[in-house]
């Protein structure tokens, strides 16, 4: 018998099962070459007929793009600037995160404890000095703006960013889901949580987490995660493809900078979360001239300014990467762990 088996696994609030889905493909956007911006992340076309996605590079790809694994040098020419928004939205002014643990494959199949780590991370990240760097970026300003000042409406950093998790285990997820299938699951999640209008999704991101051994093609070799958006009857939906990060080992953060075998879980998802907050519907938000977002520019830094490190939240201590700040170093820009 098909039924909803969420009760033991649903982080408050509790919702009833909803299976309806509406999905329409987003307009394709031109792919930009992030390589000349010295970041391996950025726009990549991974599925024909679907919009490009903003990938989180593997450690190896990031090091190769930098030549000698050096982070971006501080320079105003490297700064992020506003790309005009999509439907008037460029940033998440009141960010809300919903976690979706997709498929019955999650049942008794979480050897690294990624579910509990992610929930603890999301519950503690709001209001932290680490995430606060997103608040220097805004919407409602002219395309090409580098500094918001008192203009526009800025990205938010409220204490209650995490809303709930849905353990969507009534049926198996695809063994290796495509971009189209991930987008469809994000739309289902929006409907499950009652976010059925564009206004309700205007500052929301859905994290679609796949289980151990059931990740999308390209994980660990082409990317560690990616975020994108899709259009639907509920408006534009921002979502992240979050694979089971420890499956990729060192390529996606295991023991990076001596931060432990599970370090990549929060390093990678923190990267995606911050990028979505500053570029909710790519690429209408804040990117540099090479197409890199605030996470791409600071990915996998192992030493010096902006090196990944443990940061204390109210819910525990988590490994994170730094984020690009236009304001750092008297406006020259740089990678920071607090703001």
C-alpha positions in Angstrom: 0.0 0.0 0.0 1.3 3.4 -1.0 1.5 5.7 2.0 3.4 8.6 3.4 6.1 7.4 5.7 7.4 10.8 6.9 6.4 11.0 10.5 9.6 9.7 12.2 11.8 11.7 9.8 10.1 15.0 9.2 11.6 17.9 10.8 8.9 20.3 12.1 6.5 21.4 10.9 4.7 18.2 9.8 2.9 18.2 6.5 0.6 15.7 4.7 1.7 13.8 1.7 1.3 15.6 -1.6 2.4 14.0 -4.9 1.1 16.5 -7.5 3.7 18.0 -9.8 3.8 20.8 -12.4 6.9 21.5 -14.4 7.9 23.6 -17.3 11.4 24.1 -18.5 13.1 27.4 -17.8 14.2 29.5 -20.8 17.7 28.5 -21.7 20.4 31.1 -20.9 23.7 31.6 -22.6 26.6 29.6 -21.2 29.4 31.7 -19.9 33.0 30.6 -19.7 34.1 30.8 -16.1 37.6 29.6 -16.8 38.9 33.0 -17.8 37.7 34.2 -14.3 40.0 31.6 -12.7 37.2 29.6 -11.2 36.3 26.1 -12.3 32.7 26.6 -11.2 30.0 28.5 -13.0 27.6 27.9 -15.9 27.8 24.4 -17.4 25.3 22.8 -19.8 24.7 19.2 -18.5 21.4 18.2 -20.1 20.1 19.1 -23.5 17.0 21.2 -23.4 17.5 22.3 -19.8 19.1 25.5 -18.5 22.7 25.4 -17.7 23.6 24.9 -14.0 26.0 26.5 -11.6 28.4 23.8 -10.6 30.5 23.4 -7.5 33.9 22.3 -8.9 35.8 19.3 -7.6 39.0 20.0 -5.6 41.1 18.9 -8.6 39.3 21.0 -11.1 39.5 24.1 -8.9 43.3 23.6 -8.4 43.8 23.1 -12.1 41.9 26.3 -12.9 44.1 28.2 -10.5 47.3 26.8 -11.9 49.0 26.6 -8.5 45.9 26.3 -6.3 46.1 30.0 -5.5 42.9 31.9 -4.6 41.8 35.0 -6.5 44.0 38.0 -5.9 42.2 40.9 -4.4 41.2 43.3 -7.2 38.1 45.3 -8.0 38.3 43.7 -11.5 37.4 40.4 -9.8 34.4 41.8 -7.9 30.9 40.5 -8.2 28.3 42.8 -9.9 24.6 42.7 -10.3 23.2 41.0 -13.4 19.7 42.6 -13.3 17.6 39.9 -11.7 15.1 37.4 -13.1 11.6 38.7 -12.8 12.9 41.3 -10.5 14.6 38.8 -8.2 18.4 38.6 -7.9 19.0 37.7 -4.2 17.1 36.0 -1.4 16.0 38.9 0.8 14.5 36.5 3.5 16.2 33.2 2.7 14.4 29.9 3.5 15.8 26.5 3.1 13.9 23.2 2.7 15.8 19.9 2.6 14.4 17.0 0.6 15.9 13.5 1.3 14.7 12.0 -2.0 13.7 8.4 -2.3 13.3 5.2 -0.3 17.0 4.6 -0.9 17.6 6.8 2.1 16.0 4.1 4.4 18.8 2.7 6.6 21.3 3.9 4.0 23.1 6.9 5.5 26.5 5.6 6.5 28.1 9.1 6.9 25.1 10.6 8.8 24.7 13.3 6.2 21.0 13.8 7.0 21.6 14.8 10.7 24.7 16.9 9.7 22.8 18.9 7.1 19.8 19.5 9.5 22.2 20.7 12.2 24.0 23.0 9.8 20.8 24.5 8.4 19.4 25.1 11.9 22.5 27.0 13.0 23.6 28.9 9.9 21.1 31.7 10.0 22.4 34.9 11.7 26.0 33.7 11.7 28.9 36.0 10.8 30.0 33.4 8.2 26.7 33.7 6.2 26.5 37.5 6.8 28.7 38.3 3.8 25.7 37.7 1.6 24.0 40.8 3.0 26.3 43.2 1.1 24.5 42.1 -2.1 21.1 43.3 -3.2 18.4 43.6 -5.8 16.5 46.5 -7.1 19.6 48.3 -8.4 21.0 48.9 -11.8 22.6 46.1 -13.8 26.4 46.5 -13.4 26.2 47.7 -9.8 29.2 46.6 -7.7 28.3 48.2 -4.3 24.8 48.5 -2.9 25.4 51.0 -0.2 21.9 52.1 1.0 20.3 51.3 -2.3 18.1 48.3 -3.2 17.0 45.5 -1.0 19.8 43.3 0.4 20.0 39.6 0.8 19.0 38.5 4.3 20.6 36.6 7.1 17.8 35.8 9.5 18.2 33.3 12.4 15.4 31.0 11.2 16.6 30.1 7.7 15.8 26.4 7.9 12.1 25.6 7.6 11.8 21.8 7.4 13.0 18.6 5.9 10.9 16.1 3.9 11.9 12.5 4.0 10.3 11.6 0.6 10.6 7.9 1.0 7.2 6.6 -0.3 8.9 5.4 -3.5 12.4 5.0 -4.9 14.1 7.9 -6.5 15.7 7.3 -9.9 19.0 5.4 -9.4 20.9 8.2 -11.0 18.5 11.2 -11.6 18.8 13.5 -14.5 18.6 17.3 -14.3 14.9 17.1 -15.5 14.1 14.6 -12.7 15.8 16.7 -10.0 13.9 19.8 -11.2 10.6 17.9 -11.1 11.4 16.8 -7.5 12.0 20.4 -6.6 8.6 21.4 -7.9 7.0 18.5 -6.0 8.7 19.8 -2.9 7.4 23.3 -3.4 3.9 21.8 -3.6 4.4 19.5 -0.7 5.4 22.4 1.5 2.5 24.6 0.3 4.6 27.0 -1.6 2.3 27.1 -4.6 2.8 30.7 -5.8 5.7 32.7 -7.2 5.6 35.0 -4.2 6.0 32.1 -1.8 9.0 30.9 -3.7 10.6 34.3 -4.2 13.2 33.7 -1.4 13.2 30.0 -1.1 15.7 27.2 -2.0 15.1 23.5 -2.1 18.0 21.2 -1.4 17.4 17.9 -3.2 19.7 15.4 -1.5 20.3 12.0 -3.1 21.3 8.9 -1.1 24.5 6.9 -0.8 25.3 5.3 -4.2 22.4 7.0 -6.1 23.9 10.3 -7.3 23.4 12.0 -10.6 25.9 11.4 -13.4 29.0 13.5 -13.3 29.2 13.7 -9.5 32.8 13.5 -8.2 34.3 13.9 -11.6 32.6 16.9 -13.2 31.2 18.5 -10.0 30.5 18.1 -6.3 27.0 19.8 -6.5 25.2 22.3 -8.5 22.3 24.8 -8.2 19.8 26.0 -10.8 16.2 26.9 -11.2 13.1 25.7 -13.1 9.8 27.4 -14.0 6.5 25.9 -12.9 2.9 26.8 -12.1 4.3 27.9 -8.7 6.7 30.3 -10.3 10.4 30.0 -10.6 11.9 27.3 -8.3 15.5 27.5 -7.0 17.0 24.2 -6.2 20.3 22.4 -5.5 21.4 19.0 -6.6 23.2 17.8 -3.5 24.7 14.3 -4.0 25.8 12.1 -1.1 29.0 14.0 -0.7 31.2 11.4 1.0 30.8 9.1 -1.9 33.3 11.2 -3.8 36.0 11.1 -1.1 38.8 13.7 -1.3 37.5 15.1 -4.6 34.6 16.7 -2.8 36.2 17.5 0.5 37.0 14.4 2.6 39.8 15.4 5.0 40.2 18.7 3.2 42.5 21.0 5.3 42.5 18.3 8.0 38.9 19.1 8.7 37.8 15.4 8.8 36.3 12.8 6.6 32.9 14.4 6.5 34.2 18.0 5.9 32.9 18.1 2.3 29.2 17.8 3.4 28.9 21.3 4.9 31.7 22.8 2.8 29.8 21.9 -0.4 26.3 22.6 0.8 27.4 25.9 2.4 28.9 26.9 -0.9 25.6 26.1 -2.8 23.4 27.8 -0.1 25.4 31.1 -0.2 25.5 31.1 -4.0 21.7 30.6 -4.2 21.2 33.4 -1.7 23.1 35.8 -3.9 22.0 34.5 -7.3 18.7 32.8 -6.7 17.7 32.3 -10.3 21.0 32.1 -12.2 22.3 34.1 -13.7 20.4 37.2 -12.6 22.1 37.8 -9.4 25.8 38.6 -8.4 28.6 37.1 -10.5 31.9 38.3 -11.7 33.0 39.0 -15.3 33.9 35.3 -15.7 30.6 34.0 -14.5 31.7 32.9 -11.1 29.5 33.4 -8.0 30.6 34.2 -4.4 31.3 30.5 -3.6 33.1 29.6 -6.8 35.7 32.3 -6.3 36.7 30.9 -3.0 36.3 27.1 -3.5 38.9 24.8 -2.1 41.4 27.3 -0.6 43.8 25.4 1.6 46.0 28.1 3.0 46.2 31.9 3.6 43.3 34.3 3.4 40.0 32.5 3.0 41.3 29.0 3.7 38.5 26.6 4.6 38.1 26.1 8.4 35.8 25.0 11.2 33.3 27.6 12.2 31.2 27.5 15.3 27.4 27.8 15.0 24.8 27.6 17.8 24.2 24.0 16.7 27.8 22.8 16.5 31.1 23.4 14.7 31.1 22.9 10.9 33.7 23.0 8.2 33.0 25.7 5.7 34.7 27.5 2.9 35.1 31.2 2.7 32.8 33.4 0.5 33.8 36.3 -1.8 33.3 39.8 -0.3 33.5 42.8 -2.5 33.9 44.9 0.6 36.9 43.1 1.9 40.3 44.8 1.9 38.9 48.4 1.5 36.8 47.4 -1.4 39.5 45.4 -3.3 37.6 42.2 -2.5 38.6 38.8 -1.2 37.5 35.6 0.4 36.3 35.8 4.0 35.0 33.5 6.7 33.1 36.3 8.5 31.6 39.6 7.7 
